[in-house]
Amino acid sequence: MLSTTAELTDDDPLASVLGVIDLKGGKAVHAVRGNRDSYRPVCCPATNDGDPIALAQLYLDSGVGGLYVADLDAITAGAPHDDLLNRLAGLGAPIWIDAGVVELQLPASDRIVRVVGTESIASLEELVPLRERWSARRHGIVLSIDLREGVVLGGSPALASQTAVEIASEAIDSGFRRLIALDLAAVGAASGTLTLPICQAIAEKHPHVELTSGGGIRTLADIQILKEGGCRYVLVGTALHGGRKKLSFGSGTC
């Protein structure tokens, strides 16, 4: 399983993968290109009606290192999925949760990492009290630099006017060591690694930062490309549940 300290090896390619679950209206939905109004419940061998627990178990049975859960209702100012999030956390795997800046009723555990995206904040200063509160519950915190076709999605014009590398540098200067670069235009689109140039630029400038990315992943080769570009972890959803039980690589599978 994924941990914050374990070294990853190419012998276990899925250990660096976080299986993505997008929650909306109590269902796991299939995210495509960030068009949230059109998301529909996931239909796959594990569930035909978007059962989040069944989808999570499918991921874990496939050997992924952990779960990444985006509570889309909480992110868009709706009610958070507290019960579902607790059930997912109770599966025992490391779990990263993006619910915006909403306070969640979660147990104190170092297996839980809170993710805050730039679309949910007006400035990085908002992260300071969140980091203090969540650290008291032994929860890690990761800043997600949210993008659409390479342009930052920010909760204010000032934040949205910055580049991803500028935001990364500011976050690192303020003490963050874990960042995500995620381009919503690639999510669910099997388009390949759109964030690679951004990840490479951040990693070159800040080689010690822990980077995560994803969106558009099709094969193990895409995962390896992001890892070689400086990423430690990779977010994967559609390639795991979208009609394929295994990520393909050439003529083989993992």
C-alpha positions in Angstrom: 0.0 0.0 0.0 1.0 3.6 -0.6 2.5 5.5 2.3 4.1 8.9 2.7 7.5 7.4 3.3 7.8 4.1 1.4 10.0 4.1 -1.7 8.3 3.1 -4.9 9.8 0.6 -7.3 9.0 -0.3 -11.0 8.4 -3.8 -9.8 5.0 -2.7 -8.5 3.7 -0.1 -10.9 0.2 0.2 -9.3 1.7 1.0 -5.9 2.2 4.6 -7.1 -1.5 4.8 -8.3 -4.3 6.4 -6.4 -7.7 5.1 -7.6 -10.0 8.0 -8.2 -13.6 8.2 -6.9 -15.7 11.2 -7.7 -18.7 11.5 -5.4 -21.9 13.3 -6.5 -25.3 12.8 -5.0 -24.2 9.8 -3.1 -22.9 8.0 -6.1 -19.5 7.4 -7.7 -19.7 9.3 -11.0 -17.6 9.0 -14.1 -15.8 12.3 -14.5 -15.2 13.5 -18.0 -13.3 16.7 -18.9 -14.6 18.5 -15.8 -18.1 18.9 -17.2 -19.7 18.1 -13.8 -23.3 18.6 -14.8 -23.1 15.7 -17.2 -21.4 13.2 -14.9 -23.2 9.9 -14.6 -22.9 7.0 -12.2 -20.0 4.7 -12.8 -21.0 1.5 -14.6 -18.3 -1.2 -14.4 -17.9 -4.9 -13.4 -17.9 -3.9 -9.8 -21.1 -1.7 -9.9 -23.7 -0.8 -12.4 -25.1 2.1 -10.3 -22.1 4.0 -9.0 -21.6 2.2 -5.6 -18.6 4.0 -4.2 -17.6 1.2 -1.8 -17.8 -1.4 -4.5 -15.6 0.8 -6.8 -13.1 1.4 -4.0 -12.9 -2.3 -3.4 -12.3 -3.0 -7.1 -9.4 -0.5 -7.0 -7.9 -2.0 -3.9 -8.3 -5.6 -5.2 -6.4 -4.4 -8.4 -3.4 -3.5 -6.2 -3.5 0.3 -6.2 -1.6 2.1 -3.4 -4.6 4.1 -2.1 -7.7 6.0 -2.9 -8.3 9.6 -4.1 -11.9 10.8 -3.4 -13.3 14.1 -4.7 -16.5 15.1 -2.9 -17.9 17.2 -5.8 -20.9 18.3 -3.7 -18.7 19.7 -0.9 -16.4 21.3 -3.5 -19.4 23.1 -5.0 -20.8 24.3 -1.7 -23.2 21.4 -1.2 -23.4 19.0 1.8 -20.4 16.8 2.2 -20.6 13.0 2.0 -19.5 12.5 5.6 -20.9 9.0 6.0 -19.6 7.7 2.7 -16.2 9.3 3.3 -16.0 7.6 6.7 -16.9 4.2 5.2 -14.3 4.7 2.5 -11.7 5.6 5.1 -12.7 2.5 7.1 -11.5 0.3 4.2 -8.1 0.7 5.7 -6.2 2.0 2.7 -4.5 5.4 2.6 -7.1 7.9 1.4 -6.8 11.4 -0.1 -9.9 13.5 0.1 -10.7 16.7 -1.8 -13.8 18.3 -0.2 -12.7 21.9 -0.7 -12.3 23.8 2.6 -15.2 22.0 4.3 -14.7 20.6 7.7 -15.4 16.9 7.7 -16.3 14.5 10.5 -13.4 12.2 10.0 -11.4 10.2 12.5 -7.9 11.3 13.5 -5.6 9.2 11.3 -2.3 9.7 9.5 -3.8 7.5 6.6 -6.1 10.5 5.8 -4.8 13.3 3.6 -6.9 16.4 2.9 -6.6 17.9 -0.5 -7.5 21.6 -1.3 -7.7 22.7 -4.9 -6.9 26.2 -6.1 -10.5 26.4 -7.4 -11.7 26.3 -3.8 -9.6 29.2 -2.4 -8.9 32.8 -3.2 -5.3 32.8 -1.9 -2.8 30.5 -0.5 -3.1 32.3 2.9 -6.4 30.5 3.4 -4.4 27.2 3.7 -2.6 28.2 6.9 -5.4 27.8 9.4 -6.6 24.6 7.6 -3.2 23.1 7.9 -3.1 23.8 11.6 -6.6 22.3 12.2 -6.1 19.3 10.1 -2.6 18.6 11.4 -4.1 18.4 14.9 -6.1 15.4 13.6 -3.0 13.8 12.1 -4.3 14.5 8.6 -1.8 15.5 5.9 -2.6 18.4 3.5 -1.9 18.7 -0.2 -2.4 21.6 -2.5 -3.9 20.7 -5.8 -3.1 23.1 -8.6 -6.3 22.9 -10.7 -6.1 23.6 -14.4 -8.2 23.6 -17.5 -6.1 23.2 -20.7 -3.1 24.5 -18.8 -4.8 27.6 -17.3 -5.1 27.8 -13.5 -8.6 27.5 -12.0 -8.5 29.8 -9.0 -11.1 31.0 -6.5 -10.1 34.6 -7.3 -8.9 36.5 -10.3 -5.6 37.0 -8.6 -5.0 33.3 -8.1 -6.2 32.4 -11.5 -3.8 34.9 -13.1 -0.8 33.0 -11.9 0.9 30.2 -13.6 1.1 26.7 -12.1 4.8 27.0 -11.5 4.3 30.4 -9.7 1.7 28.9 -7.4 3.9 25.9 -6.8 6.8 28.1 -5.8 4.6 30.2 -3.5 3.2 27.1 -1.8 6.6 25.6 -1.3 8.0 28.8 0.1 5.1 28.7 2.6 6.0 25.2 3.7 4.1 22.9 1.4 6.0 19.8 0.2 3.2 18.0 -1.5 1.5 19.2 -4.6 -0.9 17.9 -7.2 -1.1 19.2 -10.8 -4.5 18.2 -12.3 -5.9 19.4 -15.7 -9.6 18.8 -15.7 -9.7 18.9 -19.5 -7.9 15.6 -19.5 -9.9 13.8 -16.9 -11.8 10.8 -18.2 -10.7 11.7 -21.8 -7.9 9.1 -22.3 -5.9 12.0 -23.8 -2.5 11.2 -22.3 -0.4 13.2 -19.9 -1.4 16.9 -20.5 0.3 18.0 -17.2 3.7 16.6 -18.1 5.3 19.9 -19.0 4.0 21.5 -15.9 5.2 18.7 -13.7 8.6 18.7 -15.3 8.9 22.5 -14.8 7.9 22.2 -11.1 10.2 19.2 -10.5 13.2 21.0 -12.2 12.8 24.1 -10.0 11.8 22.2 -6.8 13.4 18.7 -7.0 12.5 17.7 -3.5 8.7 18.4 -3.7 6.4 15.4 -3.7 4.4 15.7 -7.0 1.2 13.9 -8.0 -0.7 14.2 -11.2 -3.2 12.4 -13.4 -6.0 12.9 -15.9 -6.0 11.2 -19.3 -4.1 8.1 -18.2 -4.4 5.3 -20.6 -1.6 2.8 -20.0 1.2 2.0 -17.7 3.4 3.9 -20.1 1.5 7.1 -19.2 2.1 6.4 -15.5 5.8 5.9 -16.2 6.0 9.1 -18.2 4.6 11.1 -15.3 7.0 9.4 -12.8 10.0 10.1 -15.1 8.7 13.7 -15.2 9.0 14.1 -11.5 5.7 12.6 -10.1 5.7 10.3 -7.2 2.0 9.3 -7.4 -0.5 9.2 -10.3 -4.3 9.6 -10.1 -6.2 7.0 -12.2 -9.9 6.5 -12.6 -11.3 5.7 -16.0 -8.4 3.4 -17.0 -9.2 1.3 -14.0 -12.9 1.1 -14.2 -13.8 2.1 -17.8 -14.2 -1.3 -19.3 -10.7 -2.5 -18.4 -9.8 -4.3 -15.2 -6.2 -3.8 -15.9 -4.1 -1.0 -17.3 -2.6 -2.2 -20.6 1.0 -1.8 -21.5 1.9 -2.9 -25.0 0.5 -6.4 -25.4 0.6 -7.1 -21.7 -1.1 -6.0 -18.5 -0.1 -5.1 -15.0 
